Amino acid sequence: MDTDNTDLNKTLTAWWQYNQDLYTLFSNNLLKENPVQQALNEQSARDFGVWLNEIAKQPETFVQHQFDWWQEQLKIMQQTWGQSFDTEQPDVIETERGDRRFKADEWRDNPWFNYIKQSYLLFGQSLLSSIRETPGLDDKLKERLEFFARQVVNSISPSNFISTNPELLKLTLDSKGENLIKGLEMFKKDLAKSGDMLRISMTDEHAFELGKDIATTPGRVVFQNHLFELIQYEATTKDVYKTPLLVVPPYVNKYYILDLKQQNSLVKWSVDQGHTVFMISWKNPDASMADIGFEDYVVDGVIAALDAIEKQTGEAYVNAVGYCIAGTLVTTAMAYFVSKRMKHRIKSATLLTTLLDFSQPGEIGVFVNEPTISALEKYNLQNGIMHGHLLGVSFSMLRENSLYWNYYVNNYLKGEAPMDLDLLYWNGDSTNLTAKCHNFMLRDLYLENRLVQPREIEVRGTKIDLSKVKQPVYMLSTRDDHIALWQATFQGIQHTSAKTTFVLGESGHIAGVINPPAAEKYGFWYGPDATGDANAWLDKAKHESGSWWPHWGKWLSQYVDEKIPKRATSNKANPGIYAAPGEYVKVKI
């Protein structure tokens, strides 16, 4: 018997069986009615209708775009034909910086695949250019049109299909389709654990163990309530600063992004500088917590943590760090203290990539419109939570080529198991959002931008005003952040009366923050007062190589008081509950 034919028959039989299984799973999972997806589709259809109507008003513009496209297409045909005789001819259409889809040599050396690549890139560039250059469209409409057009363009990339990807084609022929069988197996597993949207595995979910491989900084949970556990980390210095440091992570993620491993742990670095560090570890909510809102995270979260720290250390004041939406929480807590005429228990605040003014929401803005938010509110109320997997996939689609299609190709078409990487493990360790809190964020913060409007937001019946916040602030934003645009964070802090040290880091929302000094990787800008126009500030700012952490440490040293003997994480009066990383962080969805 021909061994090659036997192997091929086995491959085809297995492939057929997997397709039957996948169809059943697909029907049960992804074909369910999803009001959010339905609202997005309807919004997209309305937007494209408006665009086509504007094009119809000025046909000469459309004709010119078509003519320009055809001229470039002819150049591509000439170049790829001429490549057969002159391999040194440069491409007519170059890939953009950071686009790794066409790295294989065949995309350049093979005229046919080079033609496919360039024609595809020209199509995408022409479509997006046409949207940008159409008169009569407001900026928000253009942003939505570009986003949805980009999703379509990147979904049909020739790199995503075996017949048009030379690397995949060779791999499939050489392995007699074994890569596809492996890929289908991984696809089946991912589909089985997906909710309303396909969740592609970025890493092995069993590759790391909390407290052993990641989140390893020693400490003890010293307080617990229905919303969070409070971790106190063990001191590594003989003496510590008198004023404790409270770190508040975003409740949309697990806290250990700030404590992945010793080499890049902001927690470990802060402890080594002599700070008594406390960390909030939020509970991963389920439907029973549907009625817990943003104000509960302020009072029963941030303020309850302050109470627990005072009981543990005797210190009524802390220096607080808030990351992303947690920075919004910390600032809201400070405004609440003023409105309640309470003592200002936060001595200084460090806000990392934090929005206060939500009028420039970045690429998340494509979801910020009445129909989509109404659908999201309906989804949240039906389920009691916004499911973390759905939220995670939505954020991945903001960087679809690097965070979605890249894994689609590697996992399902190449049949390669995803690499074991701590950051990707954290990214896949999703958390839910309570219905009430998420709805508040969607409507009150993003859609109506009420936080910066004096006395428009209430916390447990108390109207707050950010302009009353006067404590010193260190605000770090990052230049390439697509979640919290740095120009928006710069604008937001001006709604307070805080003396602000504004710092702009290189890179993005995660890498720009988790930037340890030893890495010697990304630099930062600093200097002028955080007033006026953001770009004017940058023109005057000074650039410094290396991590922003030491710069922040020097700033923070102004608010720490004298040093005292190091504090124990447990004693007879306060024995604590159990060792870090605690139990809440281990709950998966």
N, C-alpha and C positions, 0 to 999 in steps of 0.2 A: 504493500500500500504506500502511496506517496505521502511522506511525512508532512510535507508543506501543505498539501490539501487537507490532511487531517487536522493540522493546527488551525488552518483557515476555517474549516467547518466548525470546530470548537469555538472559535472566536465569534463567528456569525451566530451560532446557537445561543451563546452566552449574551451576546449583544441583543438579540431578539427578546430573551427572557427579561433582561434588565429594562428594555423599553416598555414591556408590558407592566412591570412593577412600577416603573416611573410614571406611566400614564395614570395608574390608580392613585399614587401619591399626589401627583400634580392636580388631579381632579379633586381630591379631598382637601388639599391645602391651598394652592394658589388660585384656584378658580372660584373660591368663596367671594361673595360680594364684600368689597372693601370700600366704605364710604369715603375714605381719605383719597384712595386712588381714583375713585370715580370723580371726586371734586377736582382733583388735579387734572384729570383728563378733560373735564368740562372747561376748566379755566384755560387750559392750553388751547383747546379748540376755539374758545372765544378770542383769545389773544391772536391766534393765527388768522382768524377771520378779520380782525381789525387791521392786521398787517396787510393782508391781501386787498382789503378795501382801499388802504392808503396807496398801495402799489397801482391799483386800478385808476386812481386819480392822476397819476403821473407815469403813463406807460413809457415815456421816453427814458426815464431812469431805469426801468426794468430792462428795456431793450439794450441800453448801454452796458448794464451788468452782464447780460447774456453775451454781448459782443466781446466784452473783456474776457469772460470765461472761455469763449471759443478760441480767442487768440492765444491764451495761455495753454489751452488744450492742444492746439496745433504745435506750439513750441515743445510740449512734452513729447508728442509723437515724433517730432523731428529729432529731439535729443536722444530718445530711447532707440530710435532706428539708427542714428549715427553712432550710438554706443557700441554697436556691433563692429564698427571699424575703429573707433577711438574711445577706449575705455576711460580716458581721463576727462571726458566731458563732464562739467558740473551739472548737478540736478537743477531743473528749472524751479521746482518747489522743494524747499528744504524743510525737514522736520523741525518743530519748535524745540527750544532748549528744554531739556528734561523729559522729552517724549522718548520712551524706551521701547516702543512697540516694534520699531523697524531696525533693530540693532544687528540682526543677522546679516552676514555678508551678501546673501542671495538677493536681498532687497535692493542692493546697489549693483551687483555684478550681473544678475540675470535681467536682460532687457524687458522681458514680459512682466516679471514681478516688480521691476522698477517702474514700469508704466502703470501698473495697477496701483502701486503705492502713491505715485505723484498725482494720478488722476483723482484718487480718493482725497488726498490732502487738499488739492485744488477745490474739489467740491465743498469740503468743510469750510475752508477759508472764504470761499465765494458766498456761501449761504450766510455765514455769520457777518461778513462785511456788508452784505445786502441789508440785513436787519439793522445794523448800526447806522447805515447811511440813508435809511428811509426817513424822509421828513415827516413831521406830523405825529410822531410817536413819543410819549413821555418816557422819562428815564426808567421808571419802574416797569413799564410795559416792555421796554427793550431788554431789561435784565431778565424778565421771565421768558421772553421769546428766545434770547440767547441761551438760557439754561436748558430749556426743553429741546431746542434745536441741537444743542451740543450733545444731549443725551442720545438723540436719534443718530446723529453723525457718528458718535463713538461706539454705539451699539452695532453699527454696520461696518465697522473697520475691517478691512481684509485680514488683519491680524487675528480676528476672532473666528475665522473659518478655515477648515482644513484645506479646502480646494484652492484658496487664495493666499495661504500662508506657506511659503516654501519650507520653512523650518518644520512646521507641523506635518506637511505632506511627506517629507523625507522620513520623519520619525515614524509616521503611521505605516508607510511602506516597509521600512526596515524592521519594525517590530510586528508586522502582520496584524496591526490593529490592537496589539496588547495595551498600548497607551490608552486607547479609548475604553477598553474594558475596565482598566484601573480607574480611569476618570469617571465612568458611569457609576462605579461602586461608590466613589467619594460623593458624586452628585446625589445618589440615592440617600446616603447617610445625611447629607446636608439638608436635603428636601424633607426628610422625615422629622428633623428637629426645627424646621422653619415654621414661621407663623404665616402672616399675610404676604410676606416677601421672602424670596430666596436669600438665605443667609449663608454666604460662602465662608468656609473655614479658612482662617488666615494662619492658623497654627494648630498644633496638637493640643487639644483641651486638657490632656493628661500629662503634658510635658513638664509642668511646674507645680510645686506645692507651696501654698502660702505658709510663710513662717520658716520654710526650709530653703527654697531656691529664690524666692522673692518675698518682699515685705519682711525682711529679716532683722531689722534694727531691734535690739532687745527693749522690751518695755512691758507694761502691765495695764490692763483695762481697769481703771479706777472708778468708773461710773458708767451706769447704763440706764437708759429709759426707753420709751417706746419708739424713739426716733433715731437714737445714736448710741454708740459706745465711745467713751473717752479714753484714749490711750495716753499714758505718761511714759516717756522713754527714759531709759536709764542713762545717767550722766556718765561721760567718759573723761571728764576733767575733775580735778580735786575740788576746785571752787566753781560756782556757777553764778550767773547774773541773777540779781534778786527778782527782777521782773520776768515772769514766765512768758513763753511764746506759744500762742494758740494758733494752730494751723487748721483752717476750715477748707476742706476740699469741696468741689462741686458735688451736689447730690445726684447729678446725672451720670456720675462715674464712680468706680471704686477708688478709695483714697490712695492706694499703693502706687499710683503713678508717681507720687512724691517719695516713694521708698521701694523702687524696683530692685535694686541691688546696691551694695555698698559703694561701688564706683560712681554711681550717678544719683545717689539718694540725697535729696535736699534735706530730709530729716536727719540723716547721719551727719551730714556736713554741719548743720545747725547745732546739733548736740556737741560735736567736736569743737565748736566755737565757744562753748560754755553756756549755752541756753538750756533751760529746762523746757523741753518741748512737749506740748500736748497736741494730740491729733484727734479730730472728730472722725469716726467711722460710721457713716450713715447706714441705717437699716435699708435693705432692699425691699421696697414696699410691694404688697400684694393688694388685691381688690378690697380687702377689709380696711385698708387705710385710705380709701377713696376720698374721704372728706378732710384729709389733712392738707392744709394750704400753705402758701408761701409764708404767711404770718406765723404759722406754727413752727416753721423751720427757723424763723427769727427768734421767737420767744422760747419755745421748748427745745430749740437747737442751740443757737449761738449763745443766748443769754443763760440757758441752763448750764452750758459748758463753763461759762464764767463763774457761776455759783459753785460748780463742782471744783473748779480750780482753786477758788478762794478757800473752800473747805479743806482741800488737800494741802495747800501751801501757806494759807493765811494771807495771801496777796489778793487785794481787791482789784488791782489793775493788771492788765496784760498788754503785750504787743500782739496784734492780730495779723494773720496772713489769710487772705481770701483769694482763691483761684477761680477764675471764670465767673459763673453765676454765684459762687460763694462769696466773691468780692462784693457783688450786689447785696447779698445777705448781710455781710459785715457792715457795709455803709448804711443799710436800712436800720440795722441795730443801733448804730451811732446816732442816727436821726431820731430814732425812737427814744433813746435816753434823753435827748434834748427836749423833745415834746412832752415827756413825762416828768421833766425836771428832776431826773435821777442823776446820781453821780456818773461821770463819764468814765466808764470802767475800761474802755479801750484807749490806752495811752497813745498808741500810734497804729496806723493801718497800712499794711502792704497789700496792694491790689494787683493781682496778676491777670493780665488779659481780661479786664473787667469792663463790661458795658454798664453805664448808668443812663445814658441817653441812647435810646434804641431806634432813633430815626434813621440811622445808617446800619442796618443789621447785617451787612455783608451778603454773601450768597444765600444765607438763610432767608433773605428777603423774598425769594421766589415763592415761599410758602406763606408770606405775610400779606394776605388779602382776605376780605370778608368771606367769600365762599369756601376757601380752603380751611380757614380757621373755624368756621361754623361746622364743617365736616369733622375736623379734628376734635372739637368739643363734643360733638355727638358720639364719636368713637370712644372718647375717654369716659363719658358718662355711661355708655353701654357696658364698658369693660371694667370700670373702676380704676384703671391705670392706662398709661401709655406704655405699651410693651417695649421693653428695652431693645429687643432685636429689631423691631420696626424702626425705632429711633436710630439704632446703629447703622442700618442699611441706608436710611435717609441721609445721614451724615456722610457715609461712604460715597454716595452718589454726588456729593459736592466736589469730590476728587475721584471721579469714576474710573479714569484710566489706571491710576496707581492703587486705588483702594477697592476696586471691584473687578473690572475686566482683566486686569493683570492676573488676579487669582483665578478667575474663570478659565483663562487660557492655561495657566500652569497646572491647576488642579484637574480640570475636567477634560481638556484636550491633550495635554502632555502626559497626564496621569502621574504627575509628580506630587508627592505628599508635601504639604506646606512646611516651611522651616520652623524650627523651635526658637522663637524669639520672645523675650519677656515682654517687650512693648506690644507686640501683636497679641500675646496672650491676654494682657490687660485690656487691649482694645476690644477683644471678643468677650470679655467677662462683663457682660452688660448689666445695667440696672434699669428697673422700671421707674416711672414717674407717677405720682398719685394724680388722679383725675383733676382734683381741685387745684393743685399746684401748677400742673401743666396748663390748664385752662387760663389761670391767672397770668402765667408767663406769656401765653399766646396773645391774649386780648389786652390785658392791662399794660404789659410791658412792651411787647413788640408792635401790636397793631395800633394801640392808642397812646403809647409812650407817656404814660401817666406818672411815672416815677419822678421825672424831673419837673413836674408841674406841682407847685407848692400846695400841700394839703389835699391832694387828689387821691393819695393812697393812705389807707388806714391799716394799722397794726393793732389788733385787739381793741378796736374802737378809738384808737388814738391816731389823729391825722399827723402825718410827718412832712417835713420840709428839708430836703437835702441841703439847702442853702445855709441851714443852721449848723451843719457839721464843720467843726473848726480844728479837729485834731490833725496833726501832721500826717501826710500820706506819701508813701513811695509807690508810684504807679509804674509797673512794667507792662509794656505792650511789645508786640513783635511785628516786624515789617511785613512778613508774608502771611500773617494770620488771616484766614478766610472766614473765621467764625466771629471774631471780634476785631473788626477793622481798627487799626491803630489810630486813624484819624477820628473815628467815632469815640474811642476811649478817651482820647485827648480832649475832645469836645465835652464829653460827659463829666469829667472831673471838675470842669469849670462851673458846673451847677452847684458845687459845694463852696464853702469858704475856707477850705483846707489849704494850708501851705504845702504845695505839692512838688515833690521831686519826680519829674517825669523821665523815664528811661525807655529807649526803643531798642529792643534786641534784634539781632539778625535771626533769620529762619522763621518758623511758624508757631502755631498755637501750643504745640507740645515740645518740639526740639528747641525752640527758643527759650523756653522756661527751664526744662530739664537739661541744663547746660553746665556741667561741673567744670571747675577750673582746670582739673587735670587733663581734660579732653583737649584743651587749647583749640577750640573749634570756632564758635561764633562770637563775634564782638557785639558792641552796643554803642548807641549815641546817648549823650547826656549834656546837661549844661543850662540852657536858658529856662526862665520861668515858664510854667505851663499855662500860658495865657495867649489869647488871640488865635491866629490861624496855625493849624498843625504843620502845614508844609513850610510856612515861614519859620516855625520853630526848628524844623529839621535843617533848614538852610544855615542856621546859626549854631547848631549843635556840634559838639566835639565827638569824634569817633575814637573808641578805644578797643584794642584787640583783647580777646579773651572773655571769660565769663563775667556776667553781671553780678554773680553771687558775692564776691569780695566787696564790690562797690556798695551793694545793699547792706552787707555786714557792717561796713564803716558807718553808713547812715543810721542803722539800727542802734549802734553803740551809744547814740545820744540819749536813748530812752530806756536804758536797762538798769539804771541805778548801780549801786556798788555790788561787789561780789560777796557771796556767802558760801559756807560749806555746802557741798553738793547734797541734793535732796534724795532720799530713798523713794522708790516707787510704792513701797508698802511699809506699814508699821502696825502696831497693835490697834491704834485708833482707826486707821484706814488701811485694812489689809489688801484692798483691791479685790478683784473678782477672778480673773484668770490672765494668763500671759498673753502678750501681743502675738499675733495680730487680732486676737479676739474671735468672736463667732459671727457677728453680723456680716463681716466681709466675705465669709465663706459661703454665704447663701447665694445660690445660682438660680437663674430663672429658666 
